[in-house]
Amino acid sequence: MMPASTDADVPWATIGVNLLGAFLLGAVMASSMQTDTLLFVGVGLLGGFTTMSAFGFETVRLLQADSTTAAAIYVALNLLAPITAWMGWHLSEAVLA
């Protein structure tokens, strides 16, 4: 078991990266890229940019530090990623139209 962290703040940087990555993925999906390029950018670059492993680690760290409120906020905000991706997709379609 990891020692309890004294820093039980919500990991805002990881949330920002995950939501930005989701938004950019939505924008990429709205583009007219060839399939191979789309997979490279979407899965390769943006998949490496977003931080699912950090999300899992930081959630566990917050729970181990008995910071359930921060953990709940963190999880809830990361669940906004699909909505953010949808927003990126539709905004890109509107701009490219």
Backbone bond lengths (Angstrom), bond angles and torsions (degrees), N, CA, C in turn:
res aa  C-N    CA-C-N  psi(-1)  N-CA   C-N-CA  omega(-1)  CA-C   N-CA-C  phi
1 M - - - 1.439 - - 1.527 109.14 -
2 M 1.324 115.39 136.18 1.459 120.38 179.93 1.521 109.73 -75.40
3 P 1.324 117.09 146.51 1.457 118.51 176.48 1.513 110.28 -65.98
4 A 1.319 115.82 147.20 1.455 120.41 179.52 1.521 109.59 -62.89
5 S 1.300 115.68 135.34 1.454 121.47 -179.61 1.522 109.60 -83.14
6 T 1.306 115.83 144.06 1.454 118.90 175.31 1.524 110.04 -83.01
7 D 1.317 117.42 -13.77 1.454 122.02 179.69 1.519 108.85 -102.00
8 A 1.322 117.21 91.55 1.458 121.50 -176.77 1.521 110.99 -104.27
9 D 1.326 116.58 30.90 1.452 120.54 177.67 1.520 110.34 -75.05
10 V 1.311 114.62 155.52 1.460 120.49 174.82 1.531 107.59 -65.29
11 P 1.336 118.57 131.08 1.476 121.94 -179.78 1.534 111.40 -74.91
12 W 1.308 116.23 80.86 1.461 121.69 -174.96 1.524 112.76 -61.62
13 A 1.311 117.96 -35.82 1.472 120.40 -178.48 1.526 110.94 -62.81
14 T 1.322 117.28 -42.65 1.463 120.46 179.85 1.523 110.58 -66.41
15 I 1.327 116.74 -39.84 1.463 119.67 177.25 1.526 109.53 -61.37
16 G 1.320 116.42 -44.99 1.461 120.47 179.65 1.518 112.41 -59.89
17 V 1.320 116.63 -44.68 1.468 120.90 179.57 1.525 110.36 -64.43
18 N 1.319 117.29 -44.53 1.466 120.17 -178.94 1.528 111.80 -64.07
19 L 1.322 117.78 -42.53 1.465 120.24 -179.47 1.524 111.23 -71.69
20 L 1.324 118.10 -38.80 1.460 120.45 175.89 1.528 110.68 -64.13
21 G 1.332 116.83 -42.84 1.457 120.50 178.17 1.522 111.95 -62.38
22 A 1.327 117.31 -39.74 1.466 121.03 177.77 1.523 110.63 -65.21
23 F 1.339 116.35 -43.73 1.466 120.42 178.45 1.528 110.42 -60.36
24 L 1.336 116.67 -46.79 1.463 120.59 179.99 1.525 111.71 -64.56
25 L 1.328 117.45 -36.82 1.459 120.17 177.16 1.521 110.14 -63.20
26 G 1.332 117.04 -41.90 1.461 119.79 175.95 1.510 111.59 -60.33
27 A 1.329 116.32 -42.46 1.464 120.60 178.79 1.526 111.02 -63.69
28 V 1.311 117.04 -41.09 1.467 121.46 179.41 1.534 110.02 -64.89
29 M 1.312 116.94 -39.04 1.467 120.50 -179.31 1.536 111.10 -65.20
30 A 1.320 117.25 -27.77 1.464 120.66 179.21 1.525 111.94 -80.39
31 S 1.315 116.91 -11.01 1.467 120.03 -177.05 1.527 110.37 -77.79
32 S 1.316 114.76 172.48 1.468 119.87 179.83 1.525 110.94 -104.89
33 M 1.327 116.23 34.69 1.469 120.47 179.55 1.525 110.41 -66.39
34 Q 1.320 115.10 152.98 1.458 119.98 172.75 1.533 108.16 -66.16
35 T 1.309 116.59 156.08 1.461 121.64 -174.98 1.519 112.61 -56.23
36 D 1.328 117.92 -45.68 1.469 120.10 -179.50 1.526 111.75 -62.43
37 T 1.314 116.91 -41.16 1.464 121.05 178.90 1.515 110.30 -67.72
38 L 1.314 116.16 -41.92 1.463 121.42 178.10 1.529 110.88 -59.49
39 L 1.319 116.93 -44.21 1.468 120.44 178.01 1.524 111.87 -65.96
40 F 1.324 116.52 -40.81 1.463 119.95 179.05 1.524 111.15 -61.66
41 V 1.319 116.24 -48.79 1.465 120.25 -178.05 1.530 110.74 -71.04
42 G 1.337 116.46 -48.66 1.461 120.46 -175.58 1.515 114.07 -68.82
43 V 1.316 115.84 -55.49 1.463 120.05 -176.57 1.525 111.30 -81.70
44 G 1.322 116.20 -44.66 1.463 120.20 -176.54 1.513 113.78 -72.33
45 L 1.322 116.58 -66.82 1.462 119.98 -174.89 1.529 112.73 -71.24
46 L 1.331 116.86 -52.63 1.465 118.76 -177.35 1.525 112.18 -73.58
47 G 1.320 116.79 -29.77 1.461 119.69 174.48 1.516 111.93 -65.07
48 G 1.334 115.85 -35.93 1.464 120.12 176.08 1.519 112.48 -77.32
49 F 1.325 116.42 -26.35 1.466 121.26 -179.68 1.528 110.94 -73.22
50 T 1.320 116.35 -45.10 1.460 119.13 178.92 1.516 108.90 -73.23
51 T 1.307 116.57 162.14 1.456 119.51 -165.41 1.528 112.07 -130.73
52 M 1.321 116.45 69.32 1.463 119.93 179.38 1.528 111.08 -64.82
53 S 1.317 117.56 -37.32 1.469 119.38 179.15 1.526 110.44 -66.61
54 A 1.326 117.41 -39.70 1.466 120.13 176.54 1.524 110.44 -65.94
55 F 1.318 116.94 -37.52 1.461 121.35 177.21 1.529 110.25 -57.74
56 G 1.321 117.42 -48.49 1.460 121.21 178.74 1.515 112.20 -63.52
57 F 1.319 116.60 -46.41 1.464 121.18 -178.92 1.528 111.28 -61.98
58 E 1.326 115.91 -46.89 1.461 119.28 -176.69 1.525 112.18 -69.16
59 T 1.322 117.35 -32.20 1.467 119.84 175.49 1.522 110.31 -63.74
60 V 1.325 116.47 -46.21 1.471 120.81 178.43 1.526 110.07 -63.18
61 R 1.340 117.59 -42.27 1.460 121.26 179.08 1.526 111.02 -59.01
62 L 1.308 117.08 -43.71 1.461 120.60 179.02 1.526 111.38 -64.87
63 L 1.321 116.58 -40.94 1.473 119.87 179.05 1.519 110.99 -66.45
64 Q 1.325 117.38 -40.52 1.460 120.41 178.69 1.520 111.76 -66.57
65 A 1.321 117.28 -26.57 1.458 121.75 178.06 1.531 110.74 -86.00
66 D 1.329 116.48 9.98 1.468 122.64 -178.42 1.524 112.05 56.42
67 S 1.312 115.63 34.93 1.455 121.27 177.55 1.528 108.52 -108.06
68 T 1.324 115.11 66.79 1.462 120.07 -175.05 1.528 112.31 -66.86
69 T 1.323 117.46 -32.51 1.466 119.62 178.37 1.523 110.57 -64.87
70 A 1.334 117.11 -47.09 1.464 121.02 178.13 1.526 110.18 -62.66
71 A 1.340 117.70 -39.85 1.462 121.15 178.72 1.527 110.63 -63.57
72 A 1.323 117.08 -42.41 1.464 120.65 179.91 1.526 111.16 -65.42
73 I 1.324 116.99 -42.06 1.468 121.00 177.33 1.525 109.98 -62.16
74 Y 1.325 115.45 -44.30 1.464 121.81 -178.79 1.530 111.31 -60.85
75 V 1.317 116.45 -47.80 1.469 120.71 -179.73 1.528 109.70 -64.99
76 A 1.330 117.23 -45.74 1.462 120.69 -178.27 1.532 111.47 -60.50
77 L 1.317 117.22 -43.54 1.464 119.55 -179.59 1.520 112.05 -67.66
78 N 1.321 117.99 -35.49 1.465 120.28 177.12 1.519 111.61 -69.20
79 L 1.328 117.49 -24.54 1.460 120.29 176.94 1.525 112.26 -72.49
80 L 1.324 116.92 -7.00 1.461 120.94 174.22 1.528 112.45 -77.33
81 A 1.320 117.51 -7.97 1.466 121.20 -176.83 1.531 113.19 -55.83
82 P 1.338 120.60 -44.47 1.476 118.12 178.69 1.527 112.63 -62.32
83 I 1.318 117.58 -37.43 1.461 120.56 178.19 1.527 109.69 -67.04
84 T 1.324 116.14 -39.66 1.464 120.85 178.40 1.527 110.63 -64.32
85 A 1.333 117.38 -39.83 1.467 120.92 177.07 1.528 110.43 -63.28
86 W 1.315 116.49 -42.46 1.463 120.94 177.89 1.525 110.33 -60.93
87 M 1.326 117.06 -42.66 1.463 121.37 178.60 1.530 110.97 -61.97
88 G 1.341 116.66 -43.16 1.461 120.41 177.86 1.514 111.92 -61.92
89 W 1.319 116.61 -41.39 1.462 122.29 179.58 1.532 109.88 -61.39
90 H 1.327 116.13 -52.87 1.455 119.66 -174.85 1.531 112.92 -71.29
91 L 1.306 117.45 -34.15 1.455 120.07 175.91 1.529 110.28 -65.55
92 S 1.323 116.70 -41.91 1.459 120.50 178.13 1.515 111.46 -64.67
93 E 1.321 117.29 -40.60 1.456 119.83 177.49 1.525 111.01 -61.71
94 A 1.326 116.41 -40.15 1.463 120.91 -179.72 1.533 110.86 -66.59
95 V 1.324 116.47 -40.22 1.463 121.13 -179.11 1.531 110.85 -71.38
96 L 1.336 116.45 -39.76 1.457 120.68 -176.95 1.523 113.49 -79.41
97 A 1.335 117.24 -14.76 1.472 120.86 -176.53 1.499 113.02 -72.04
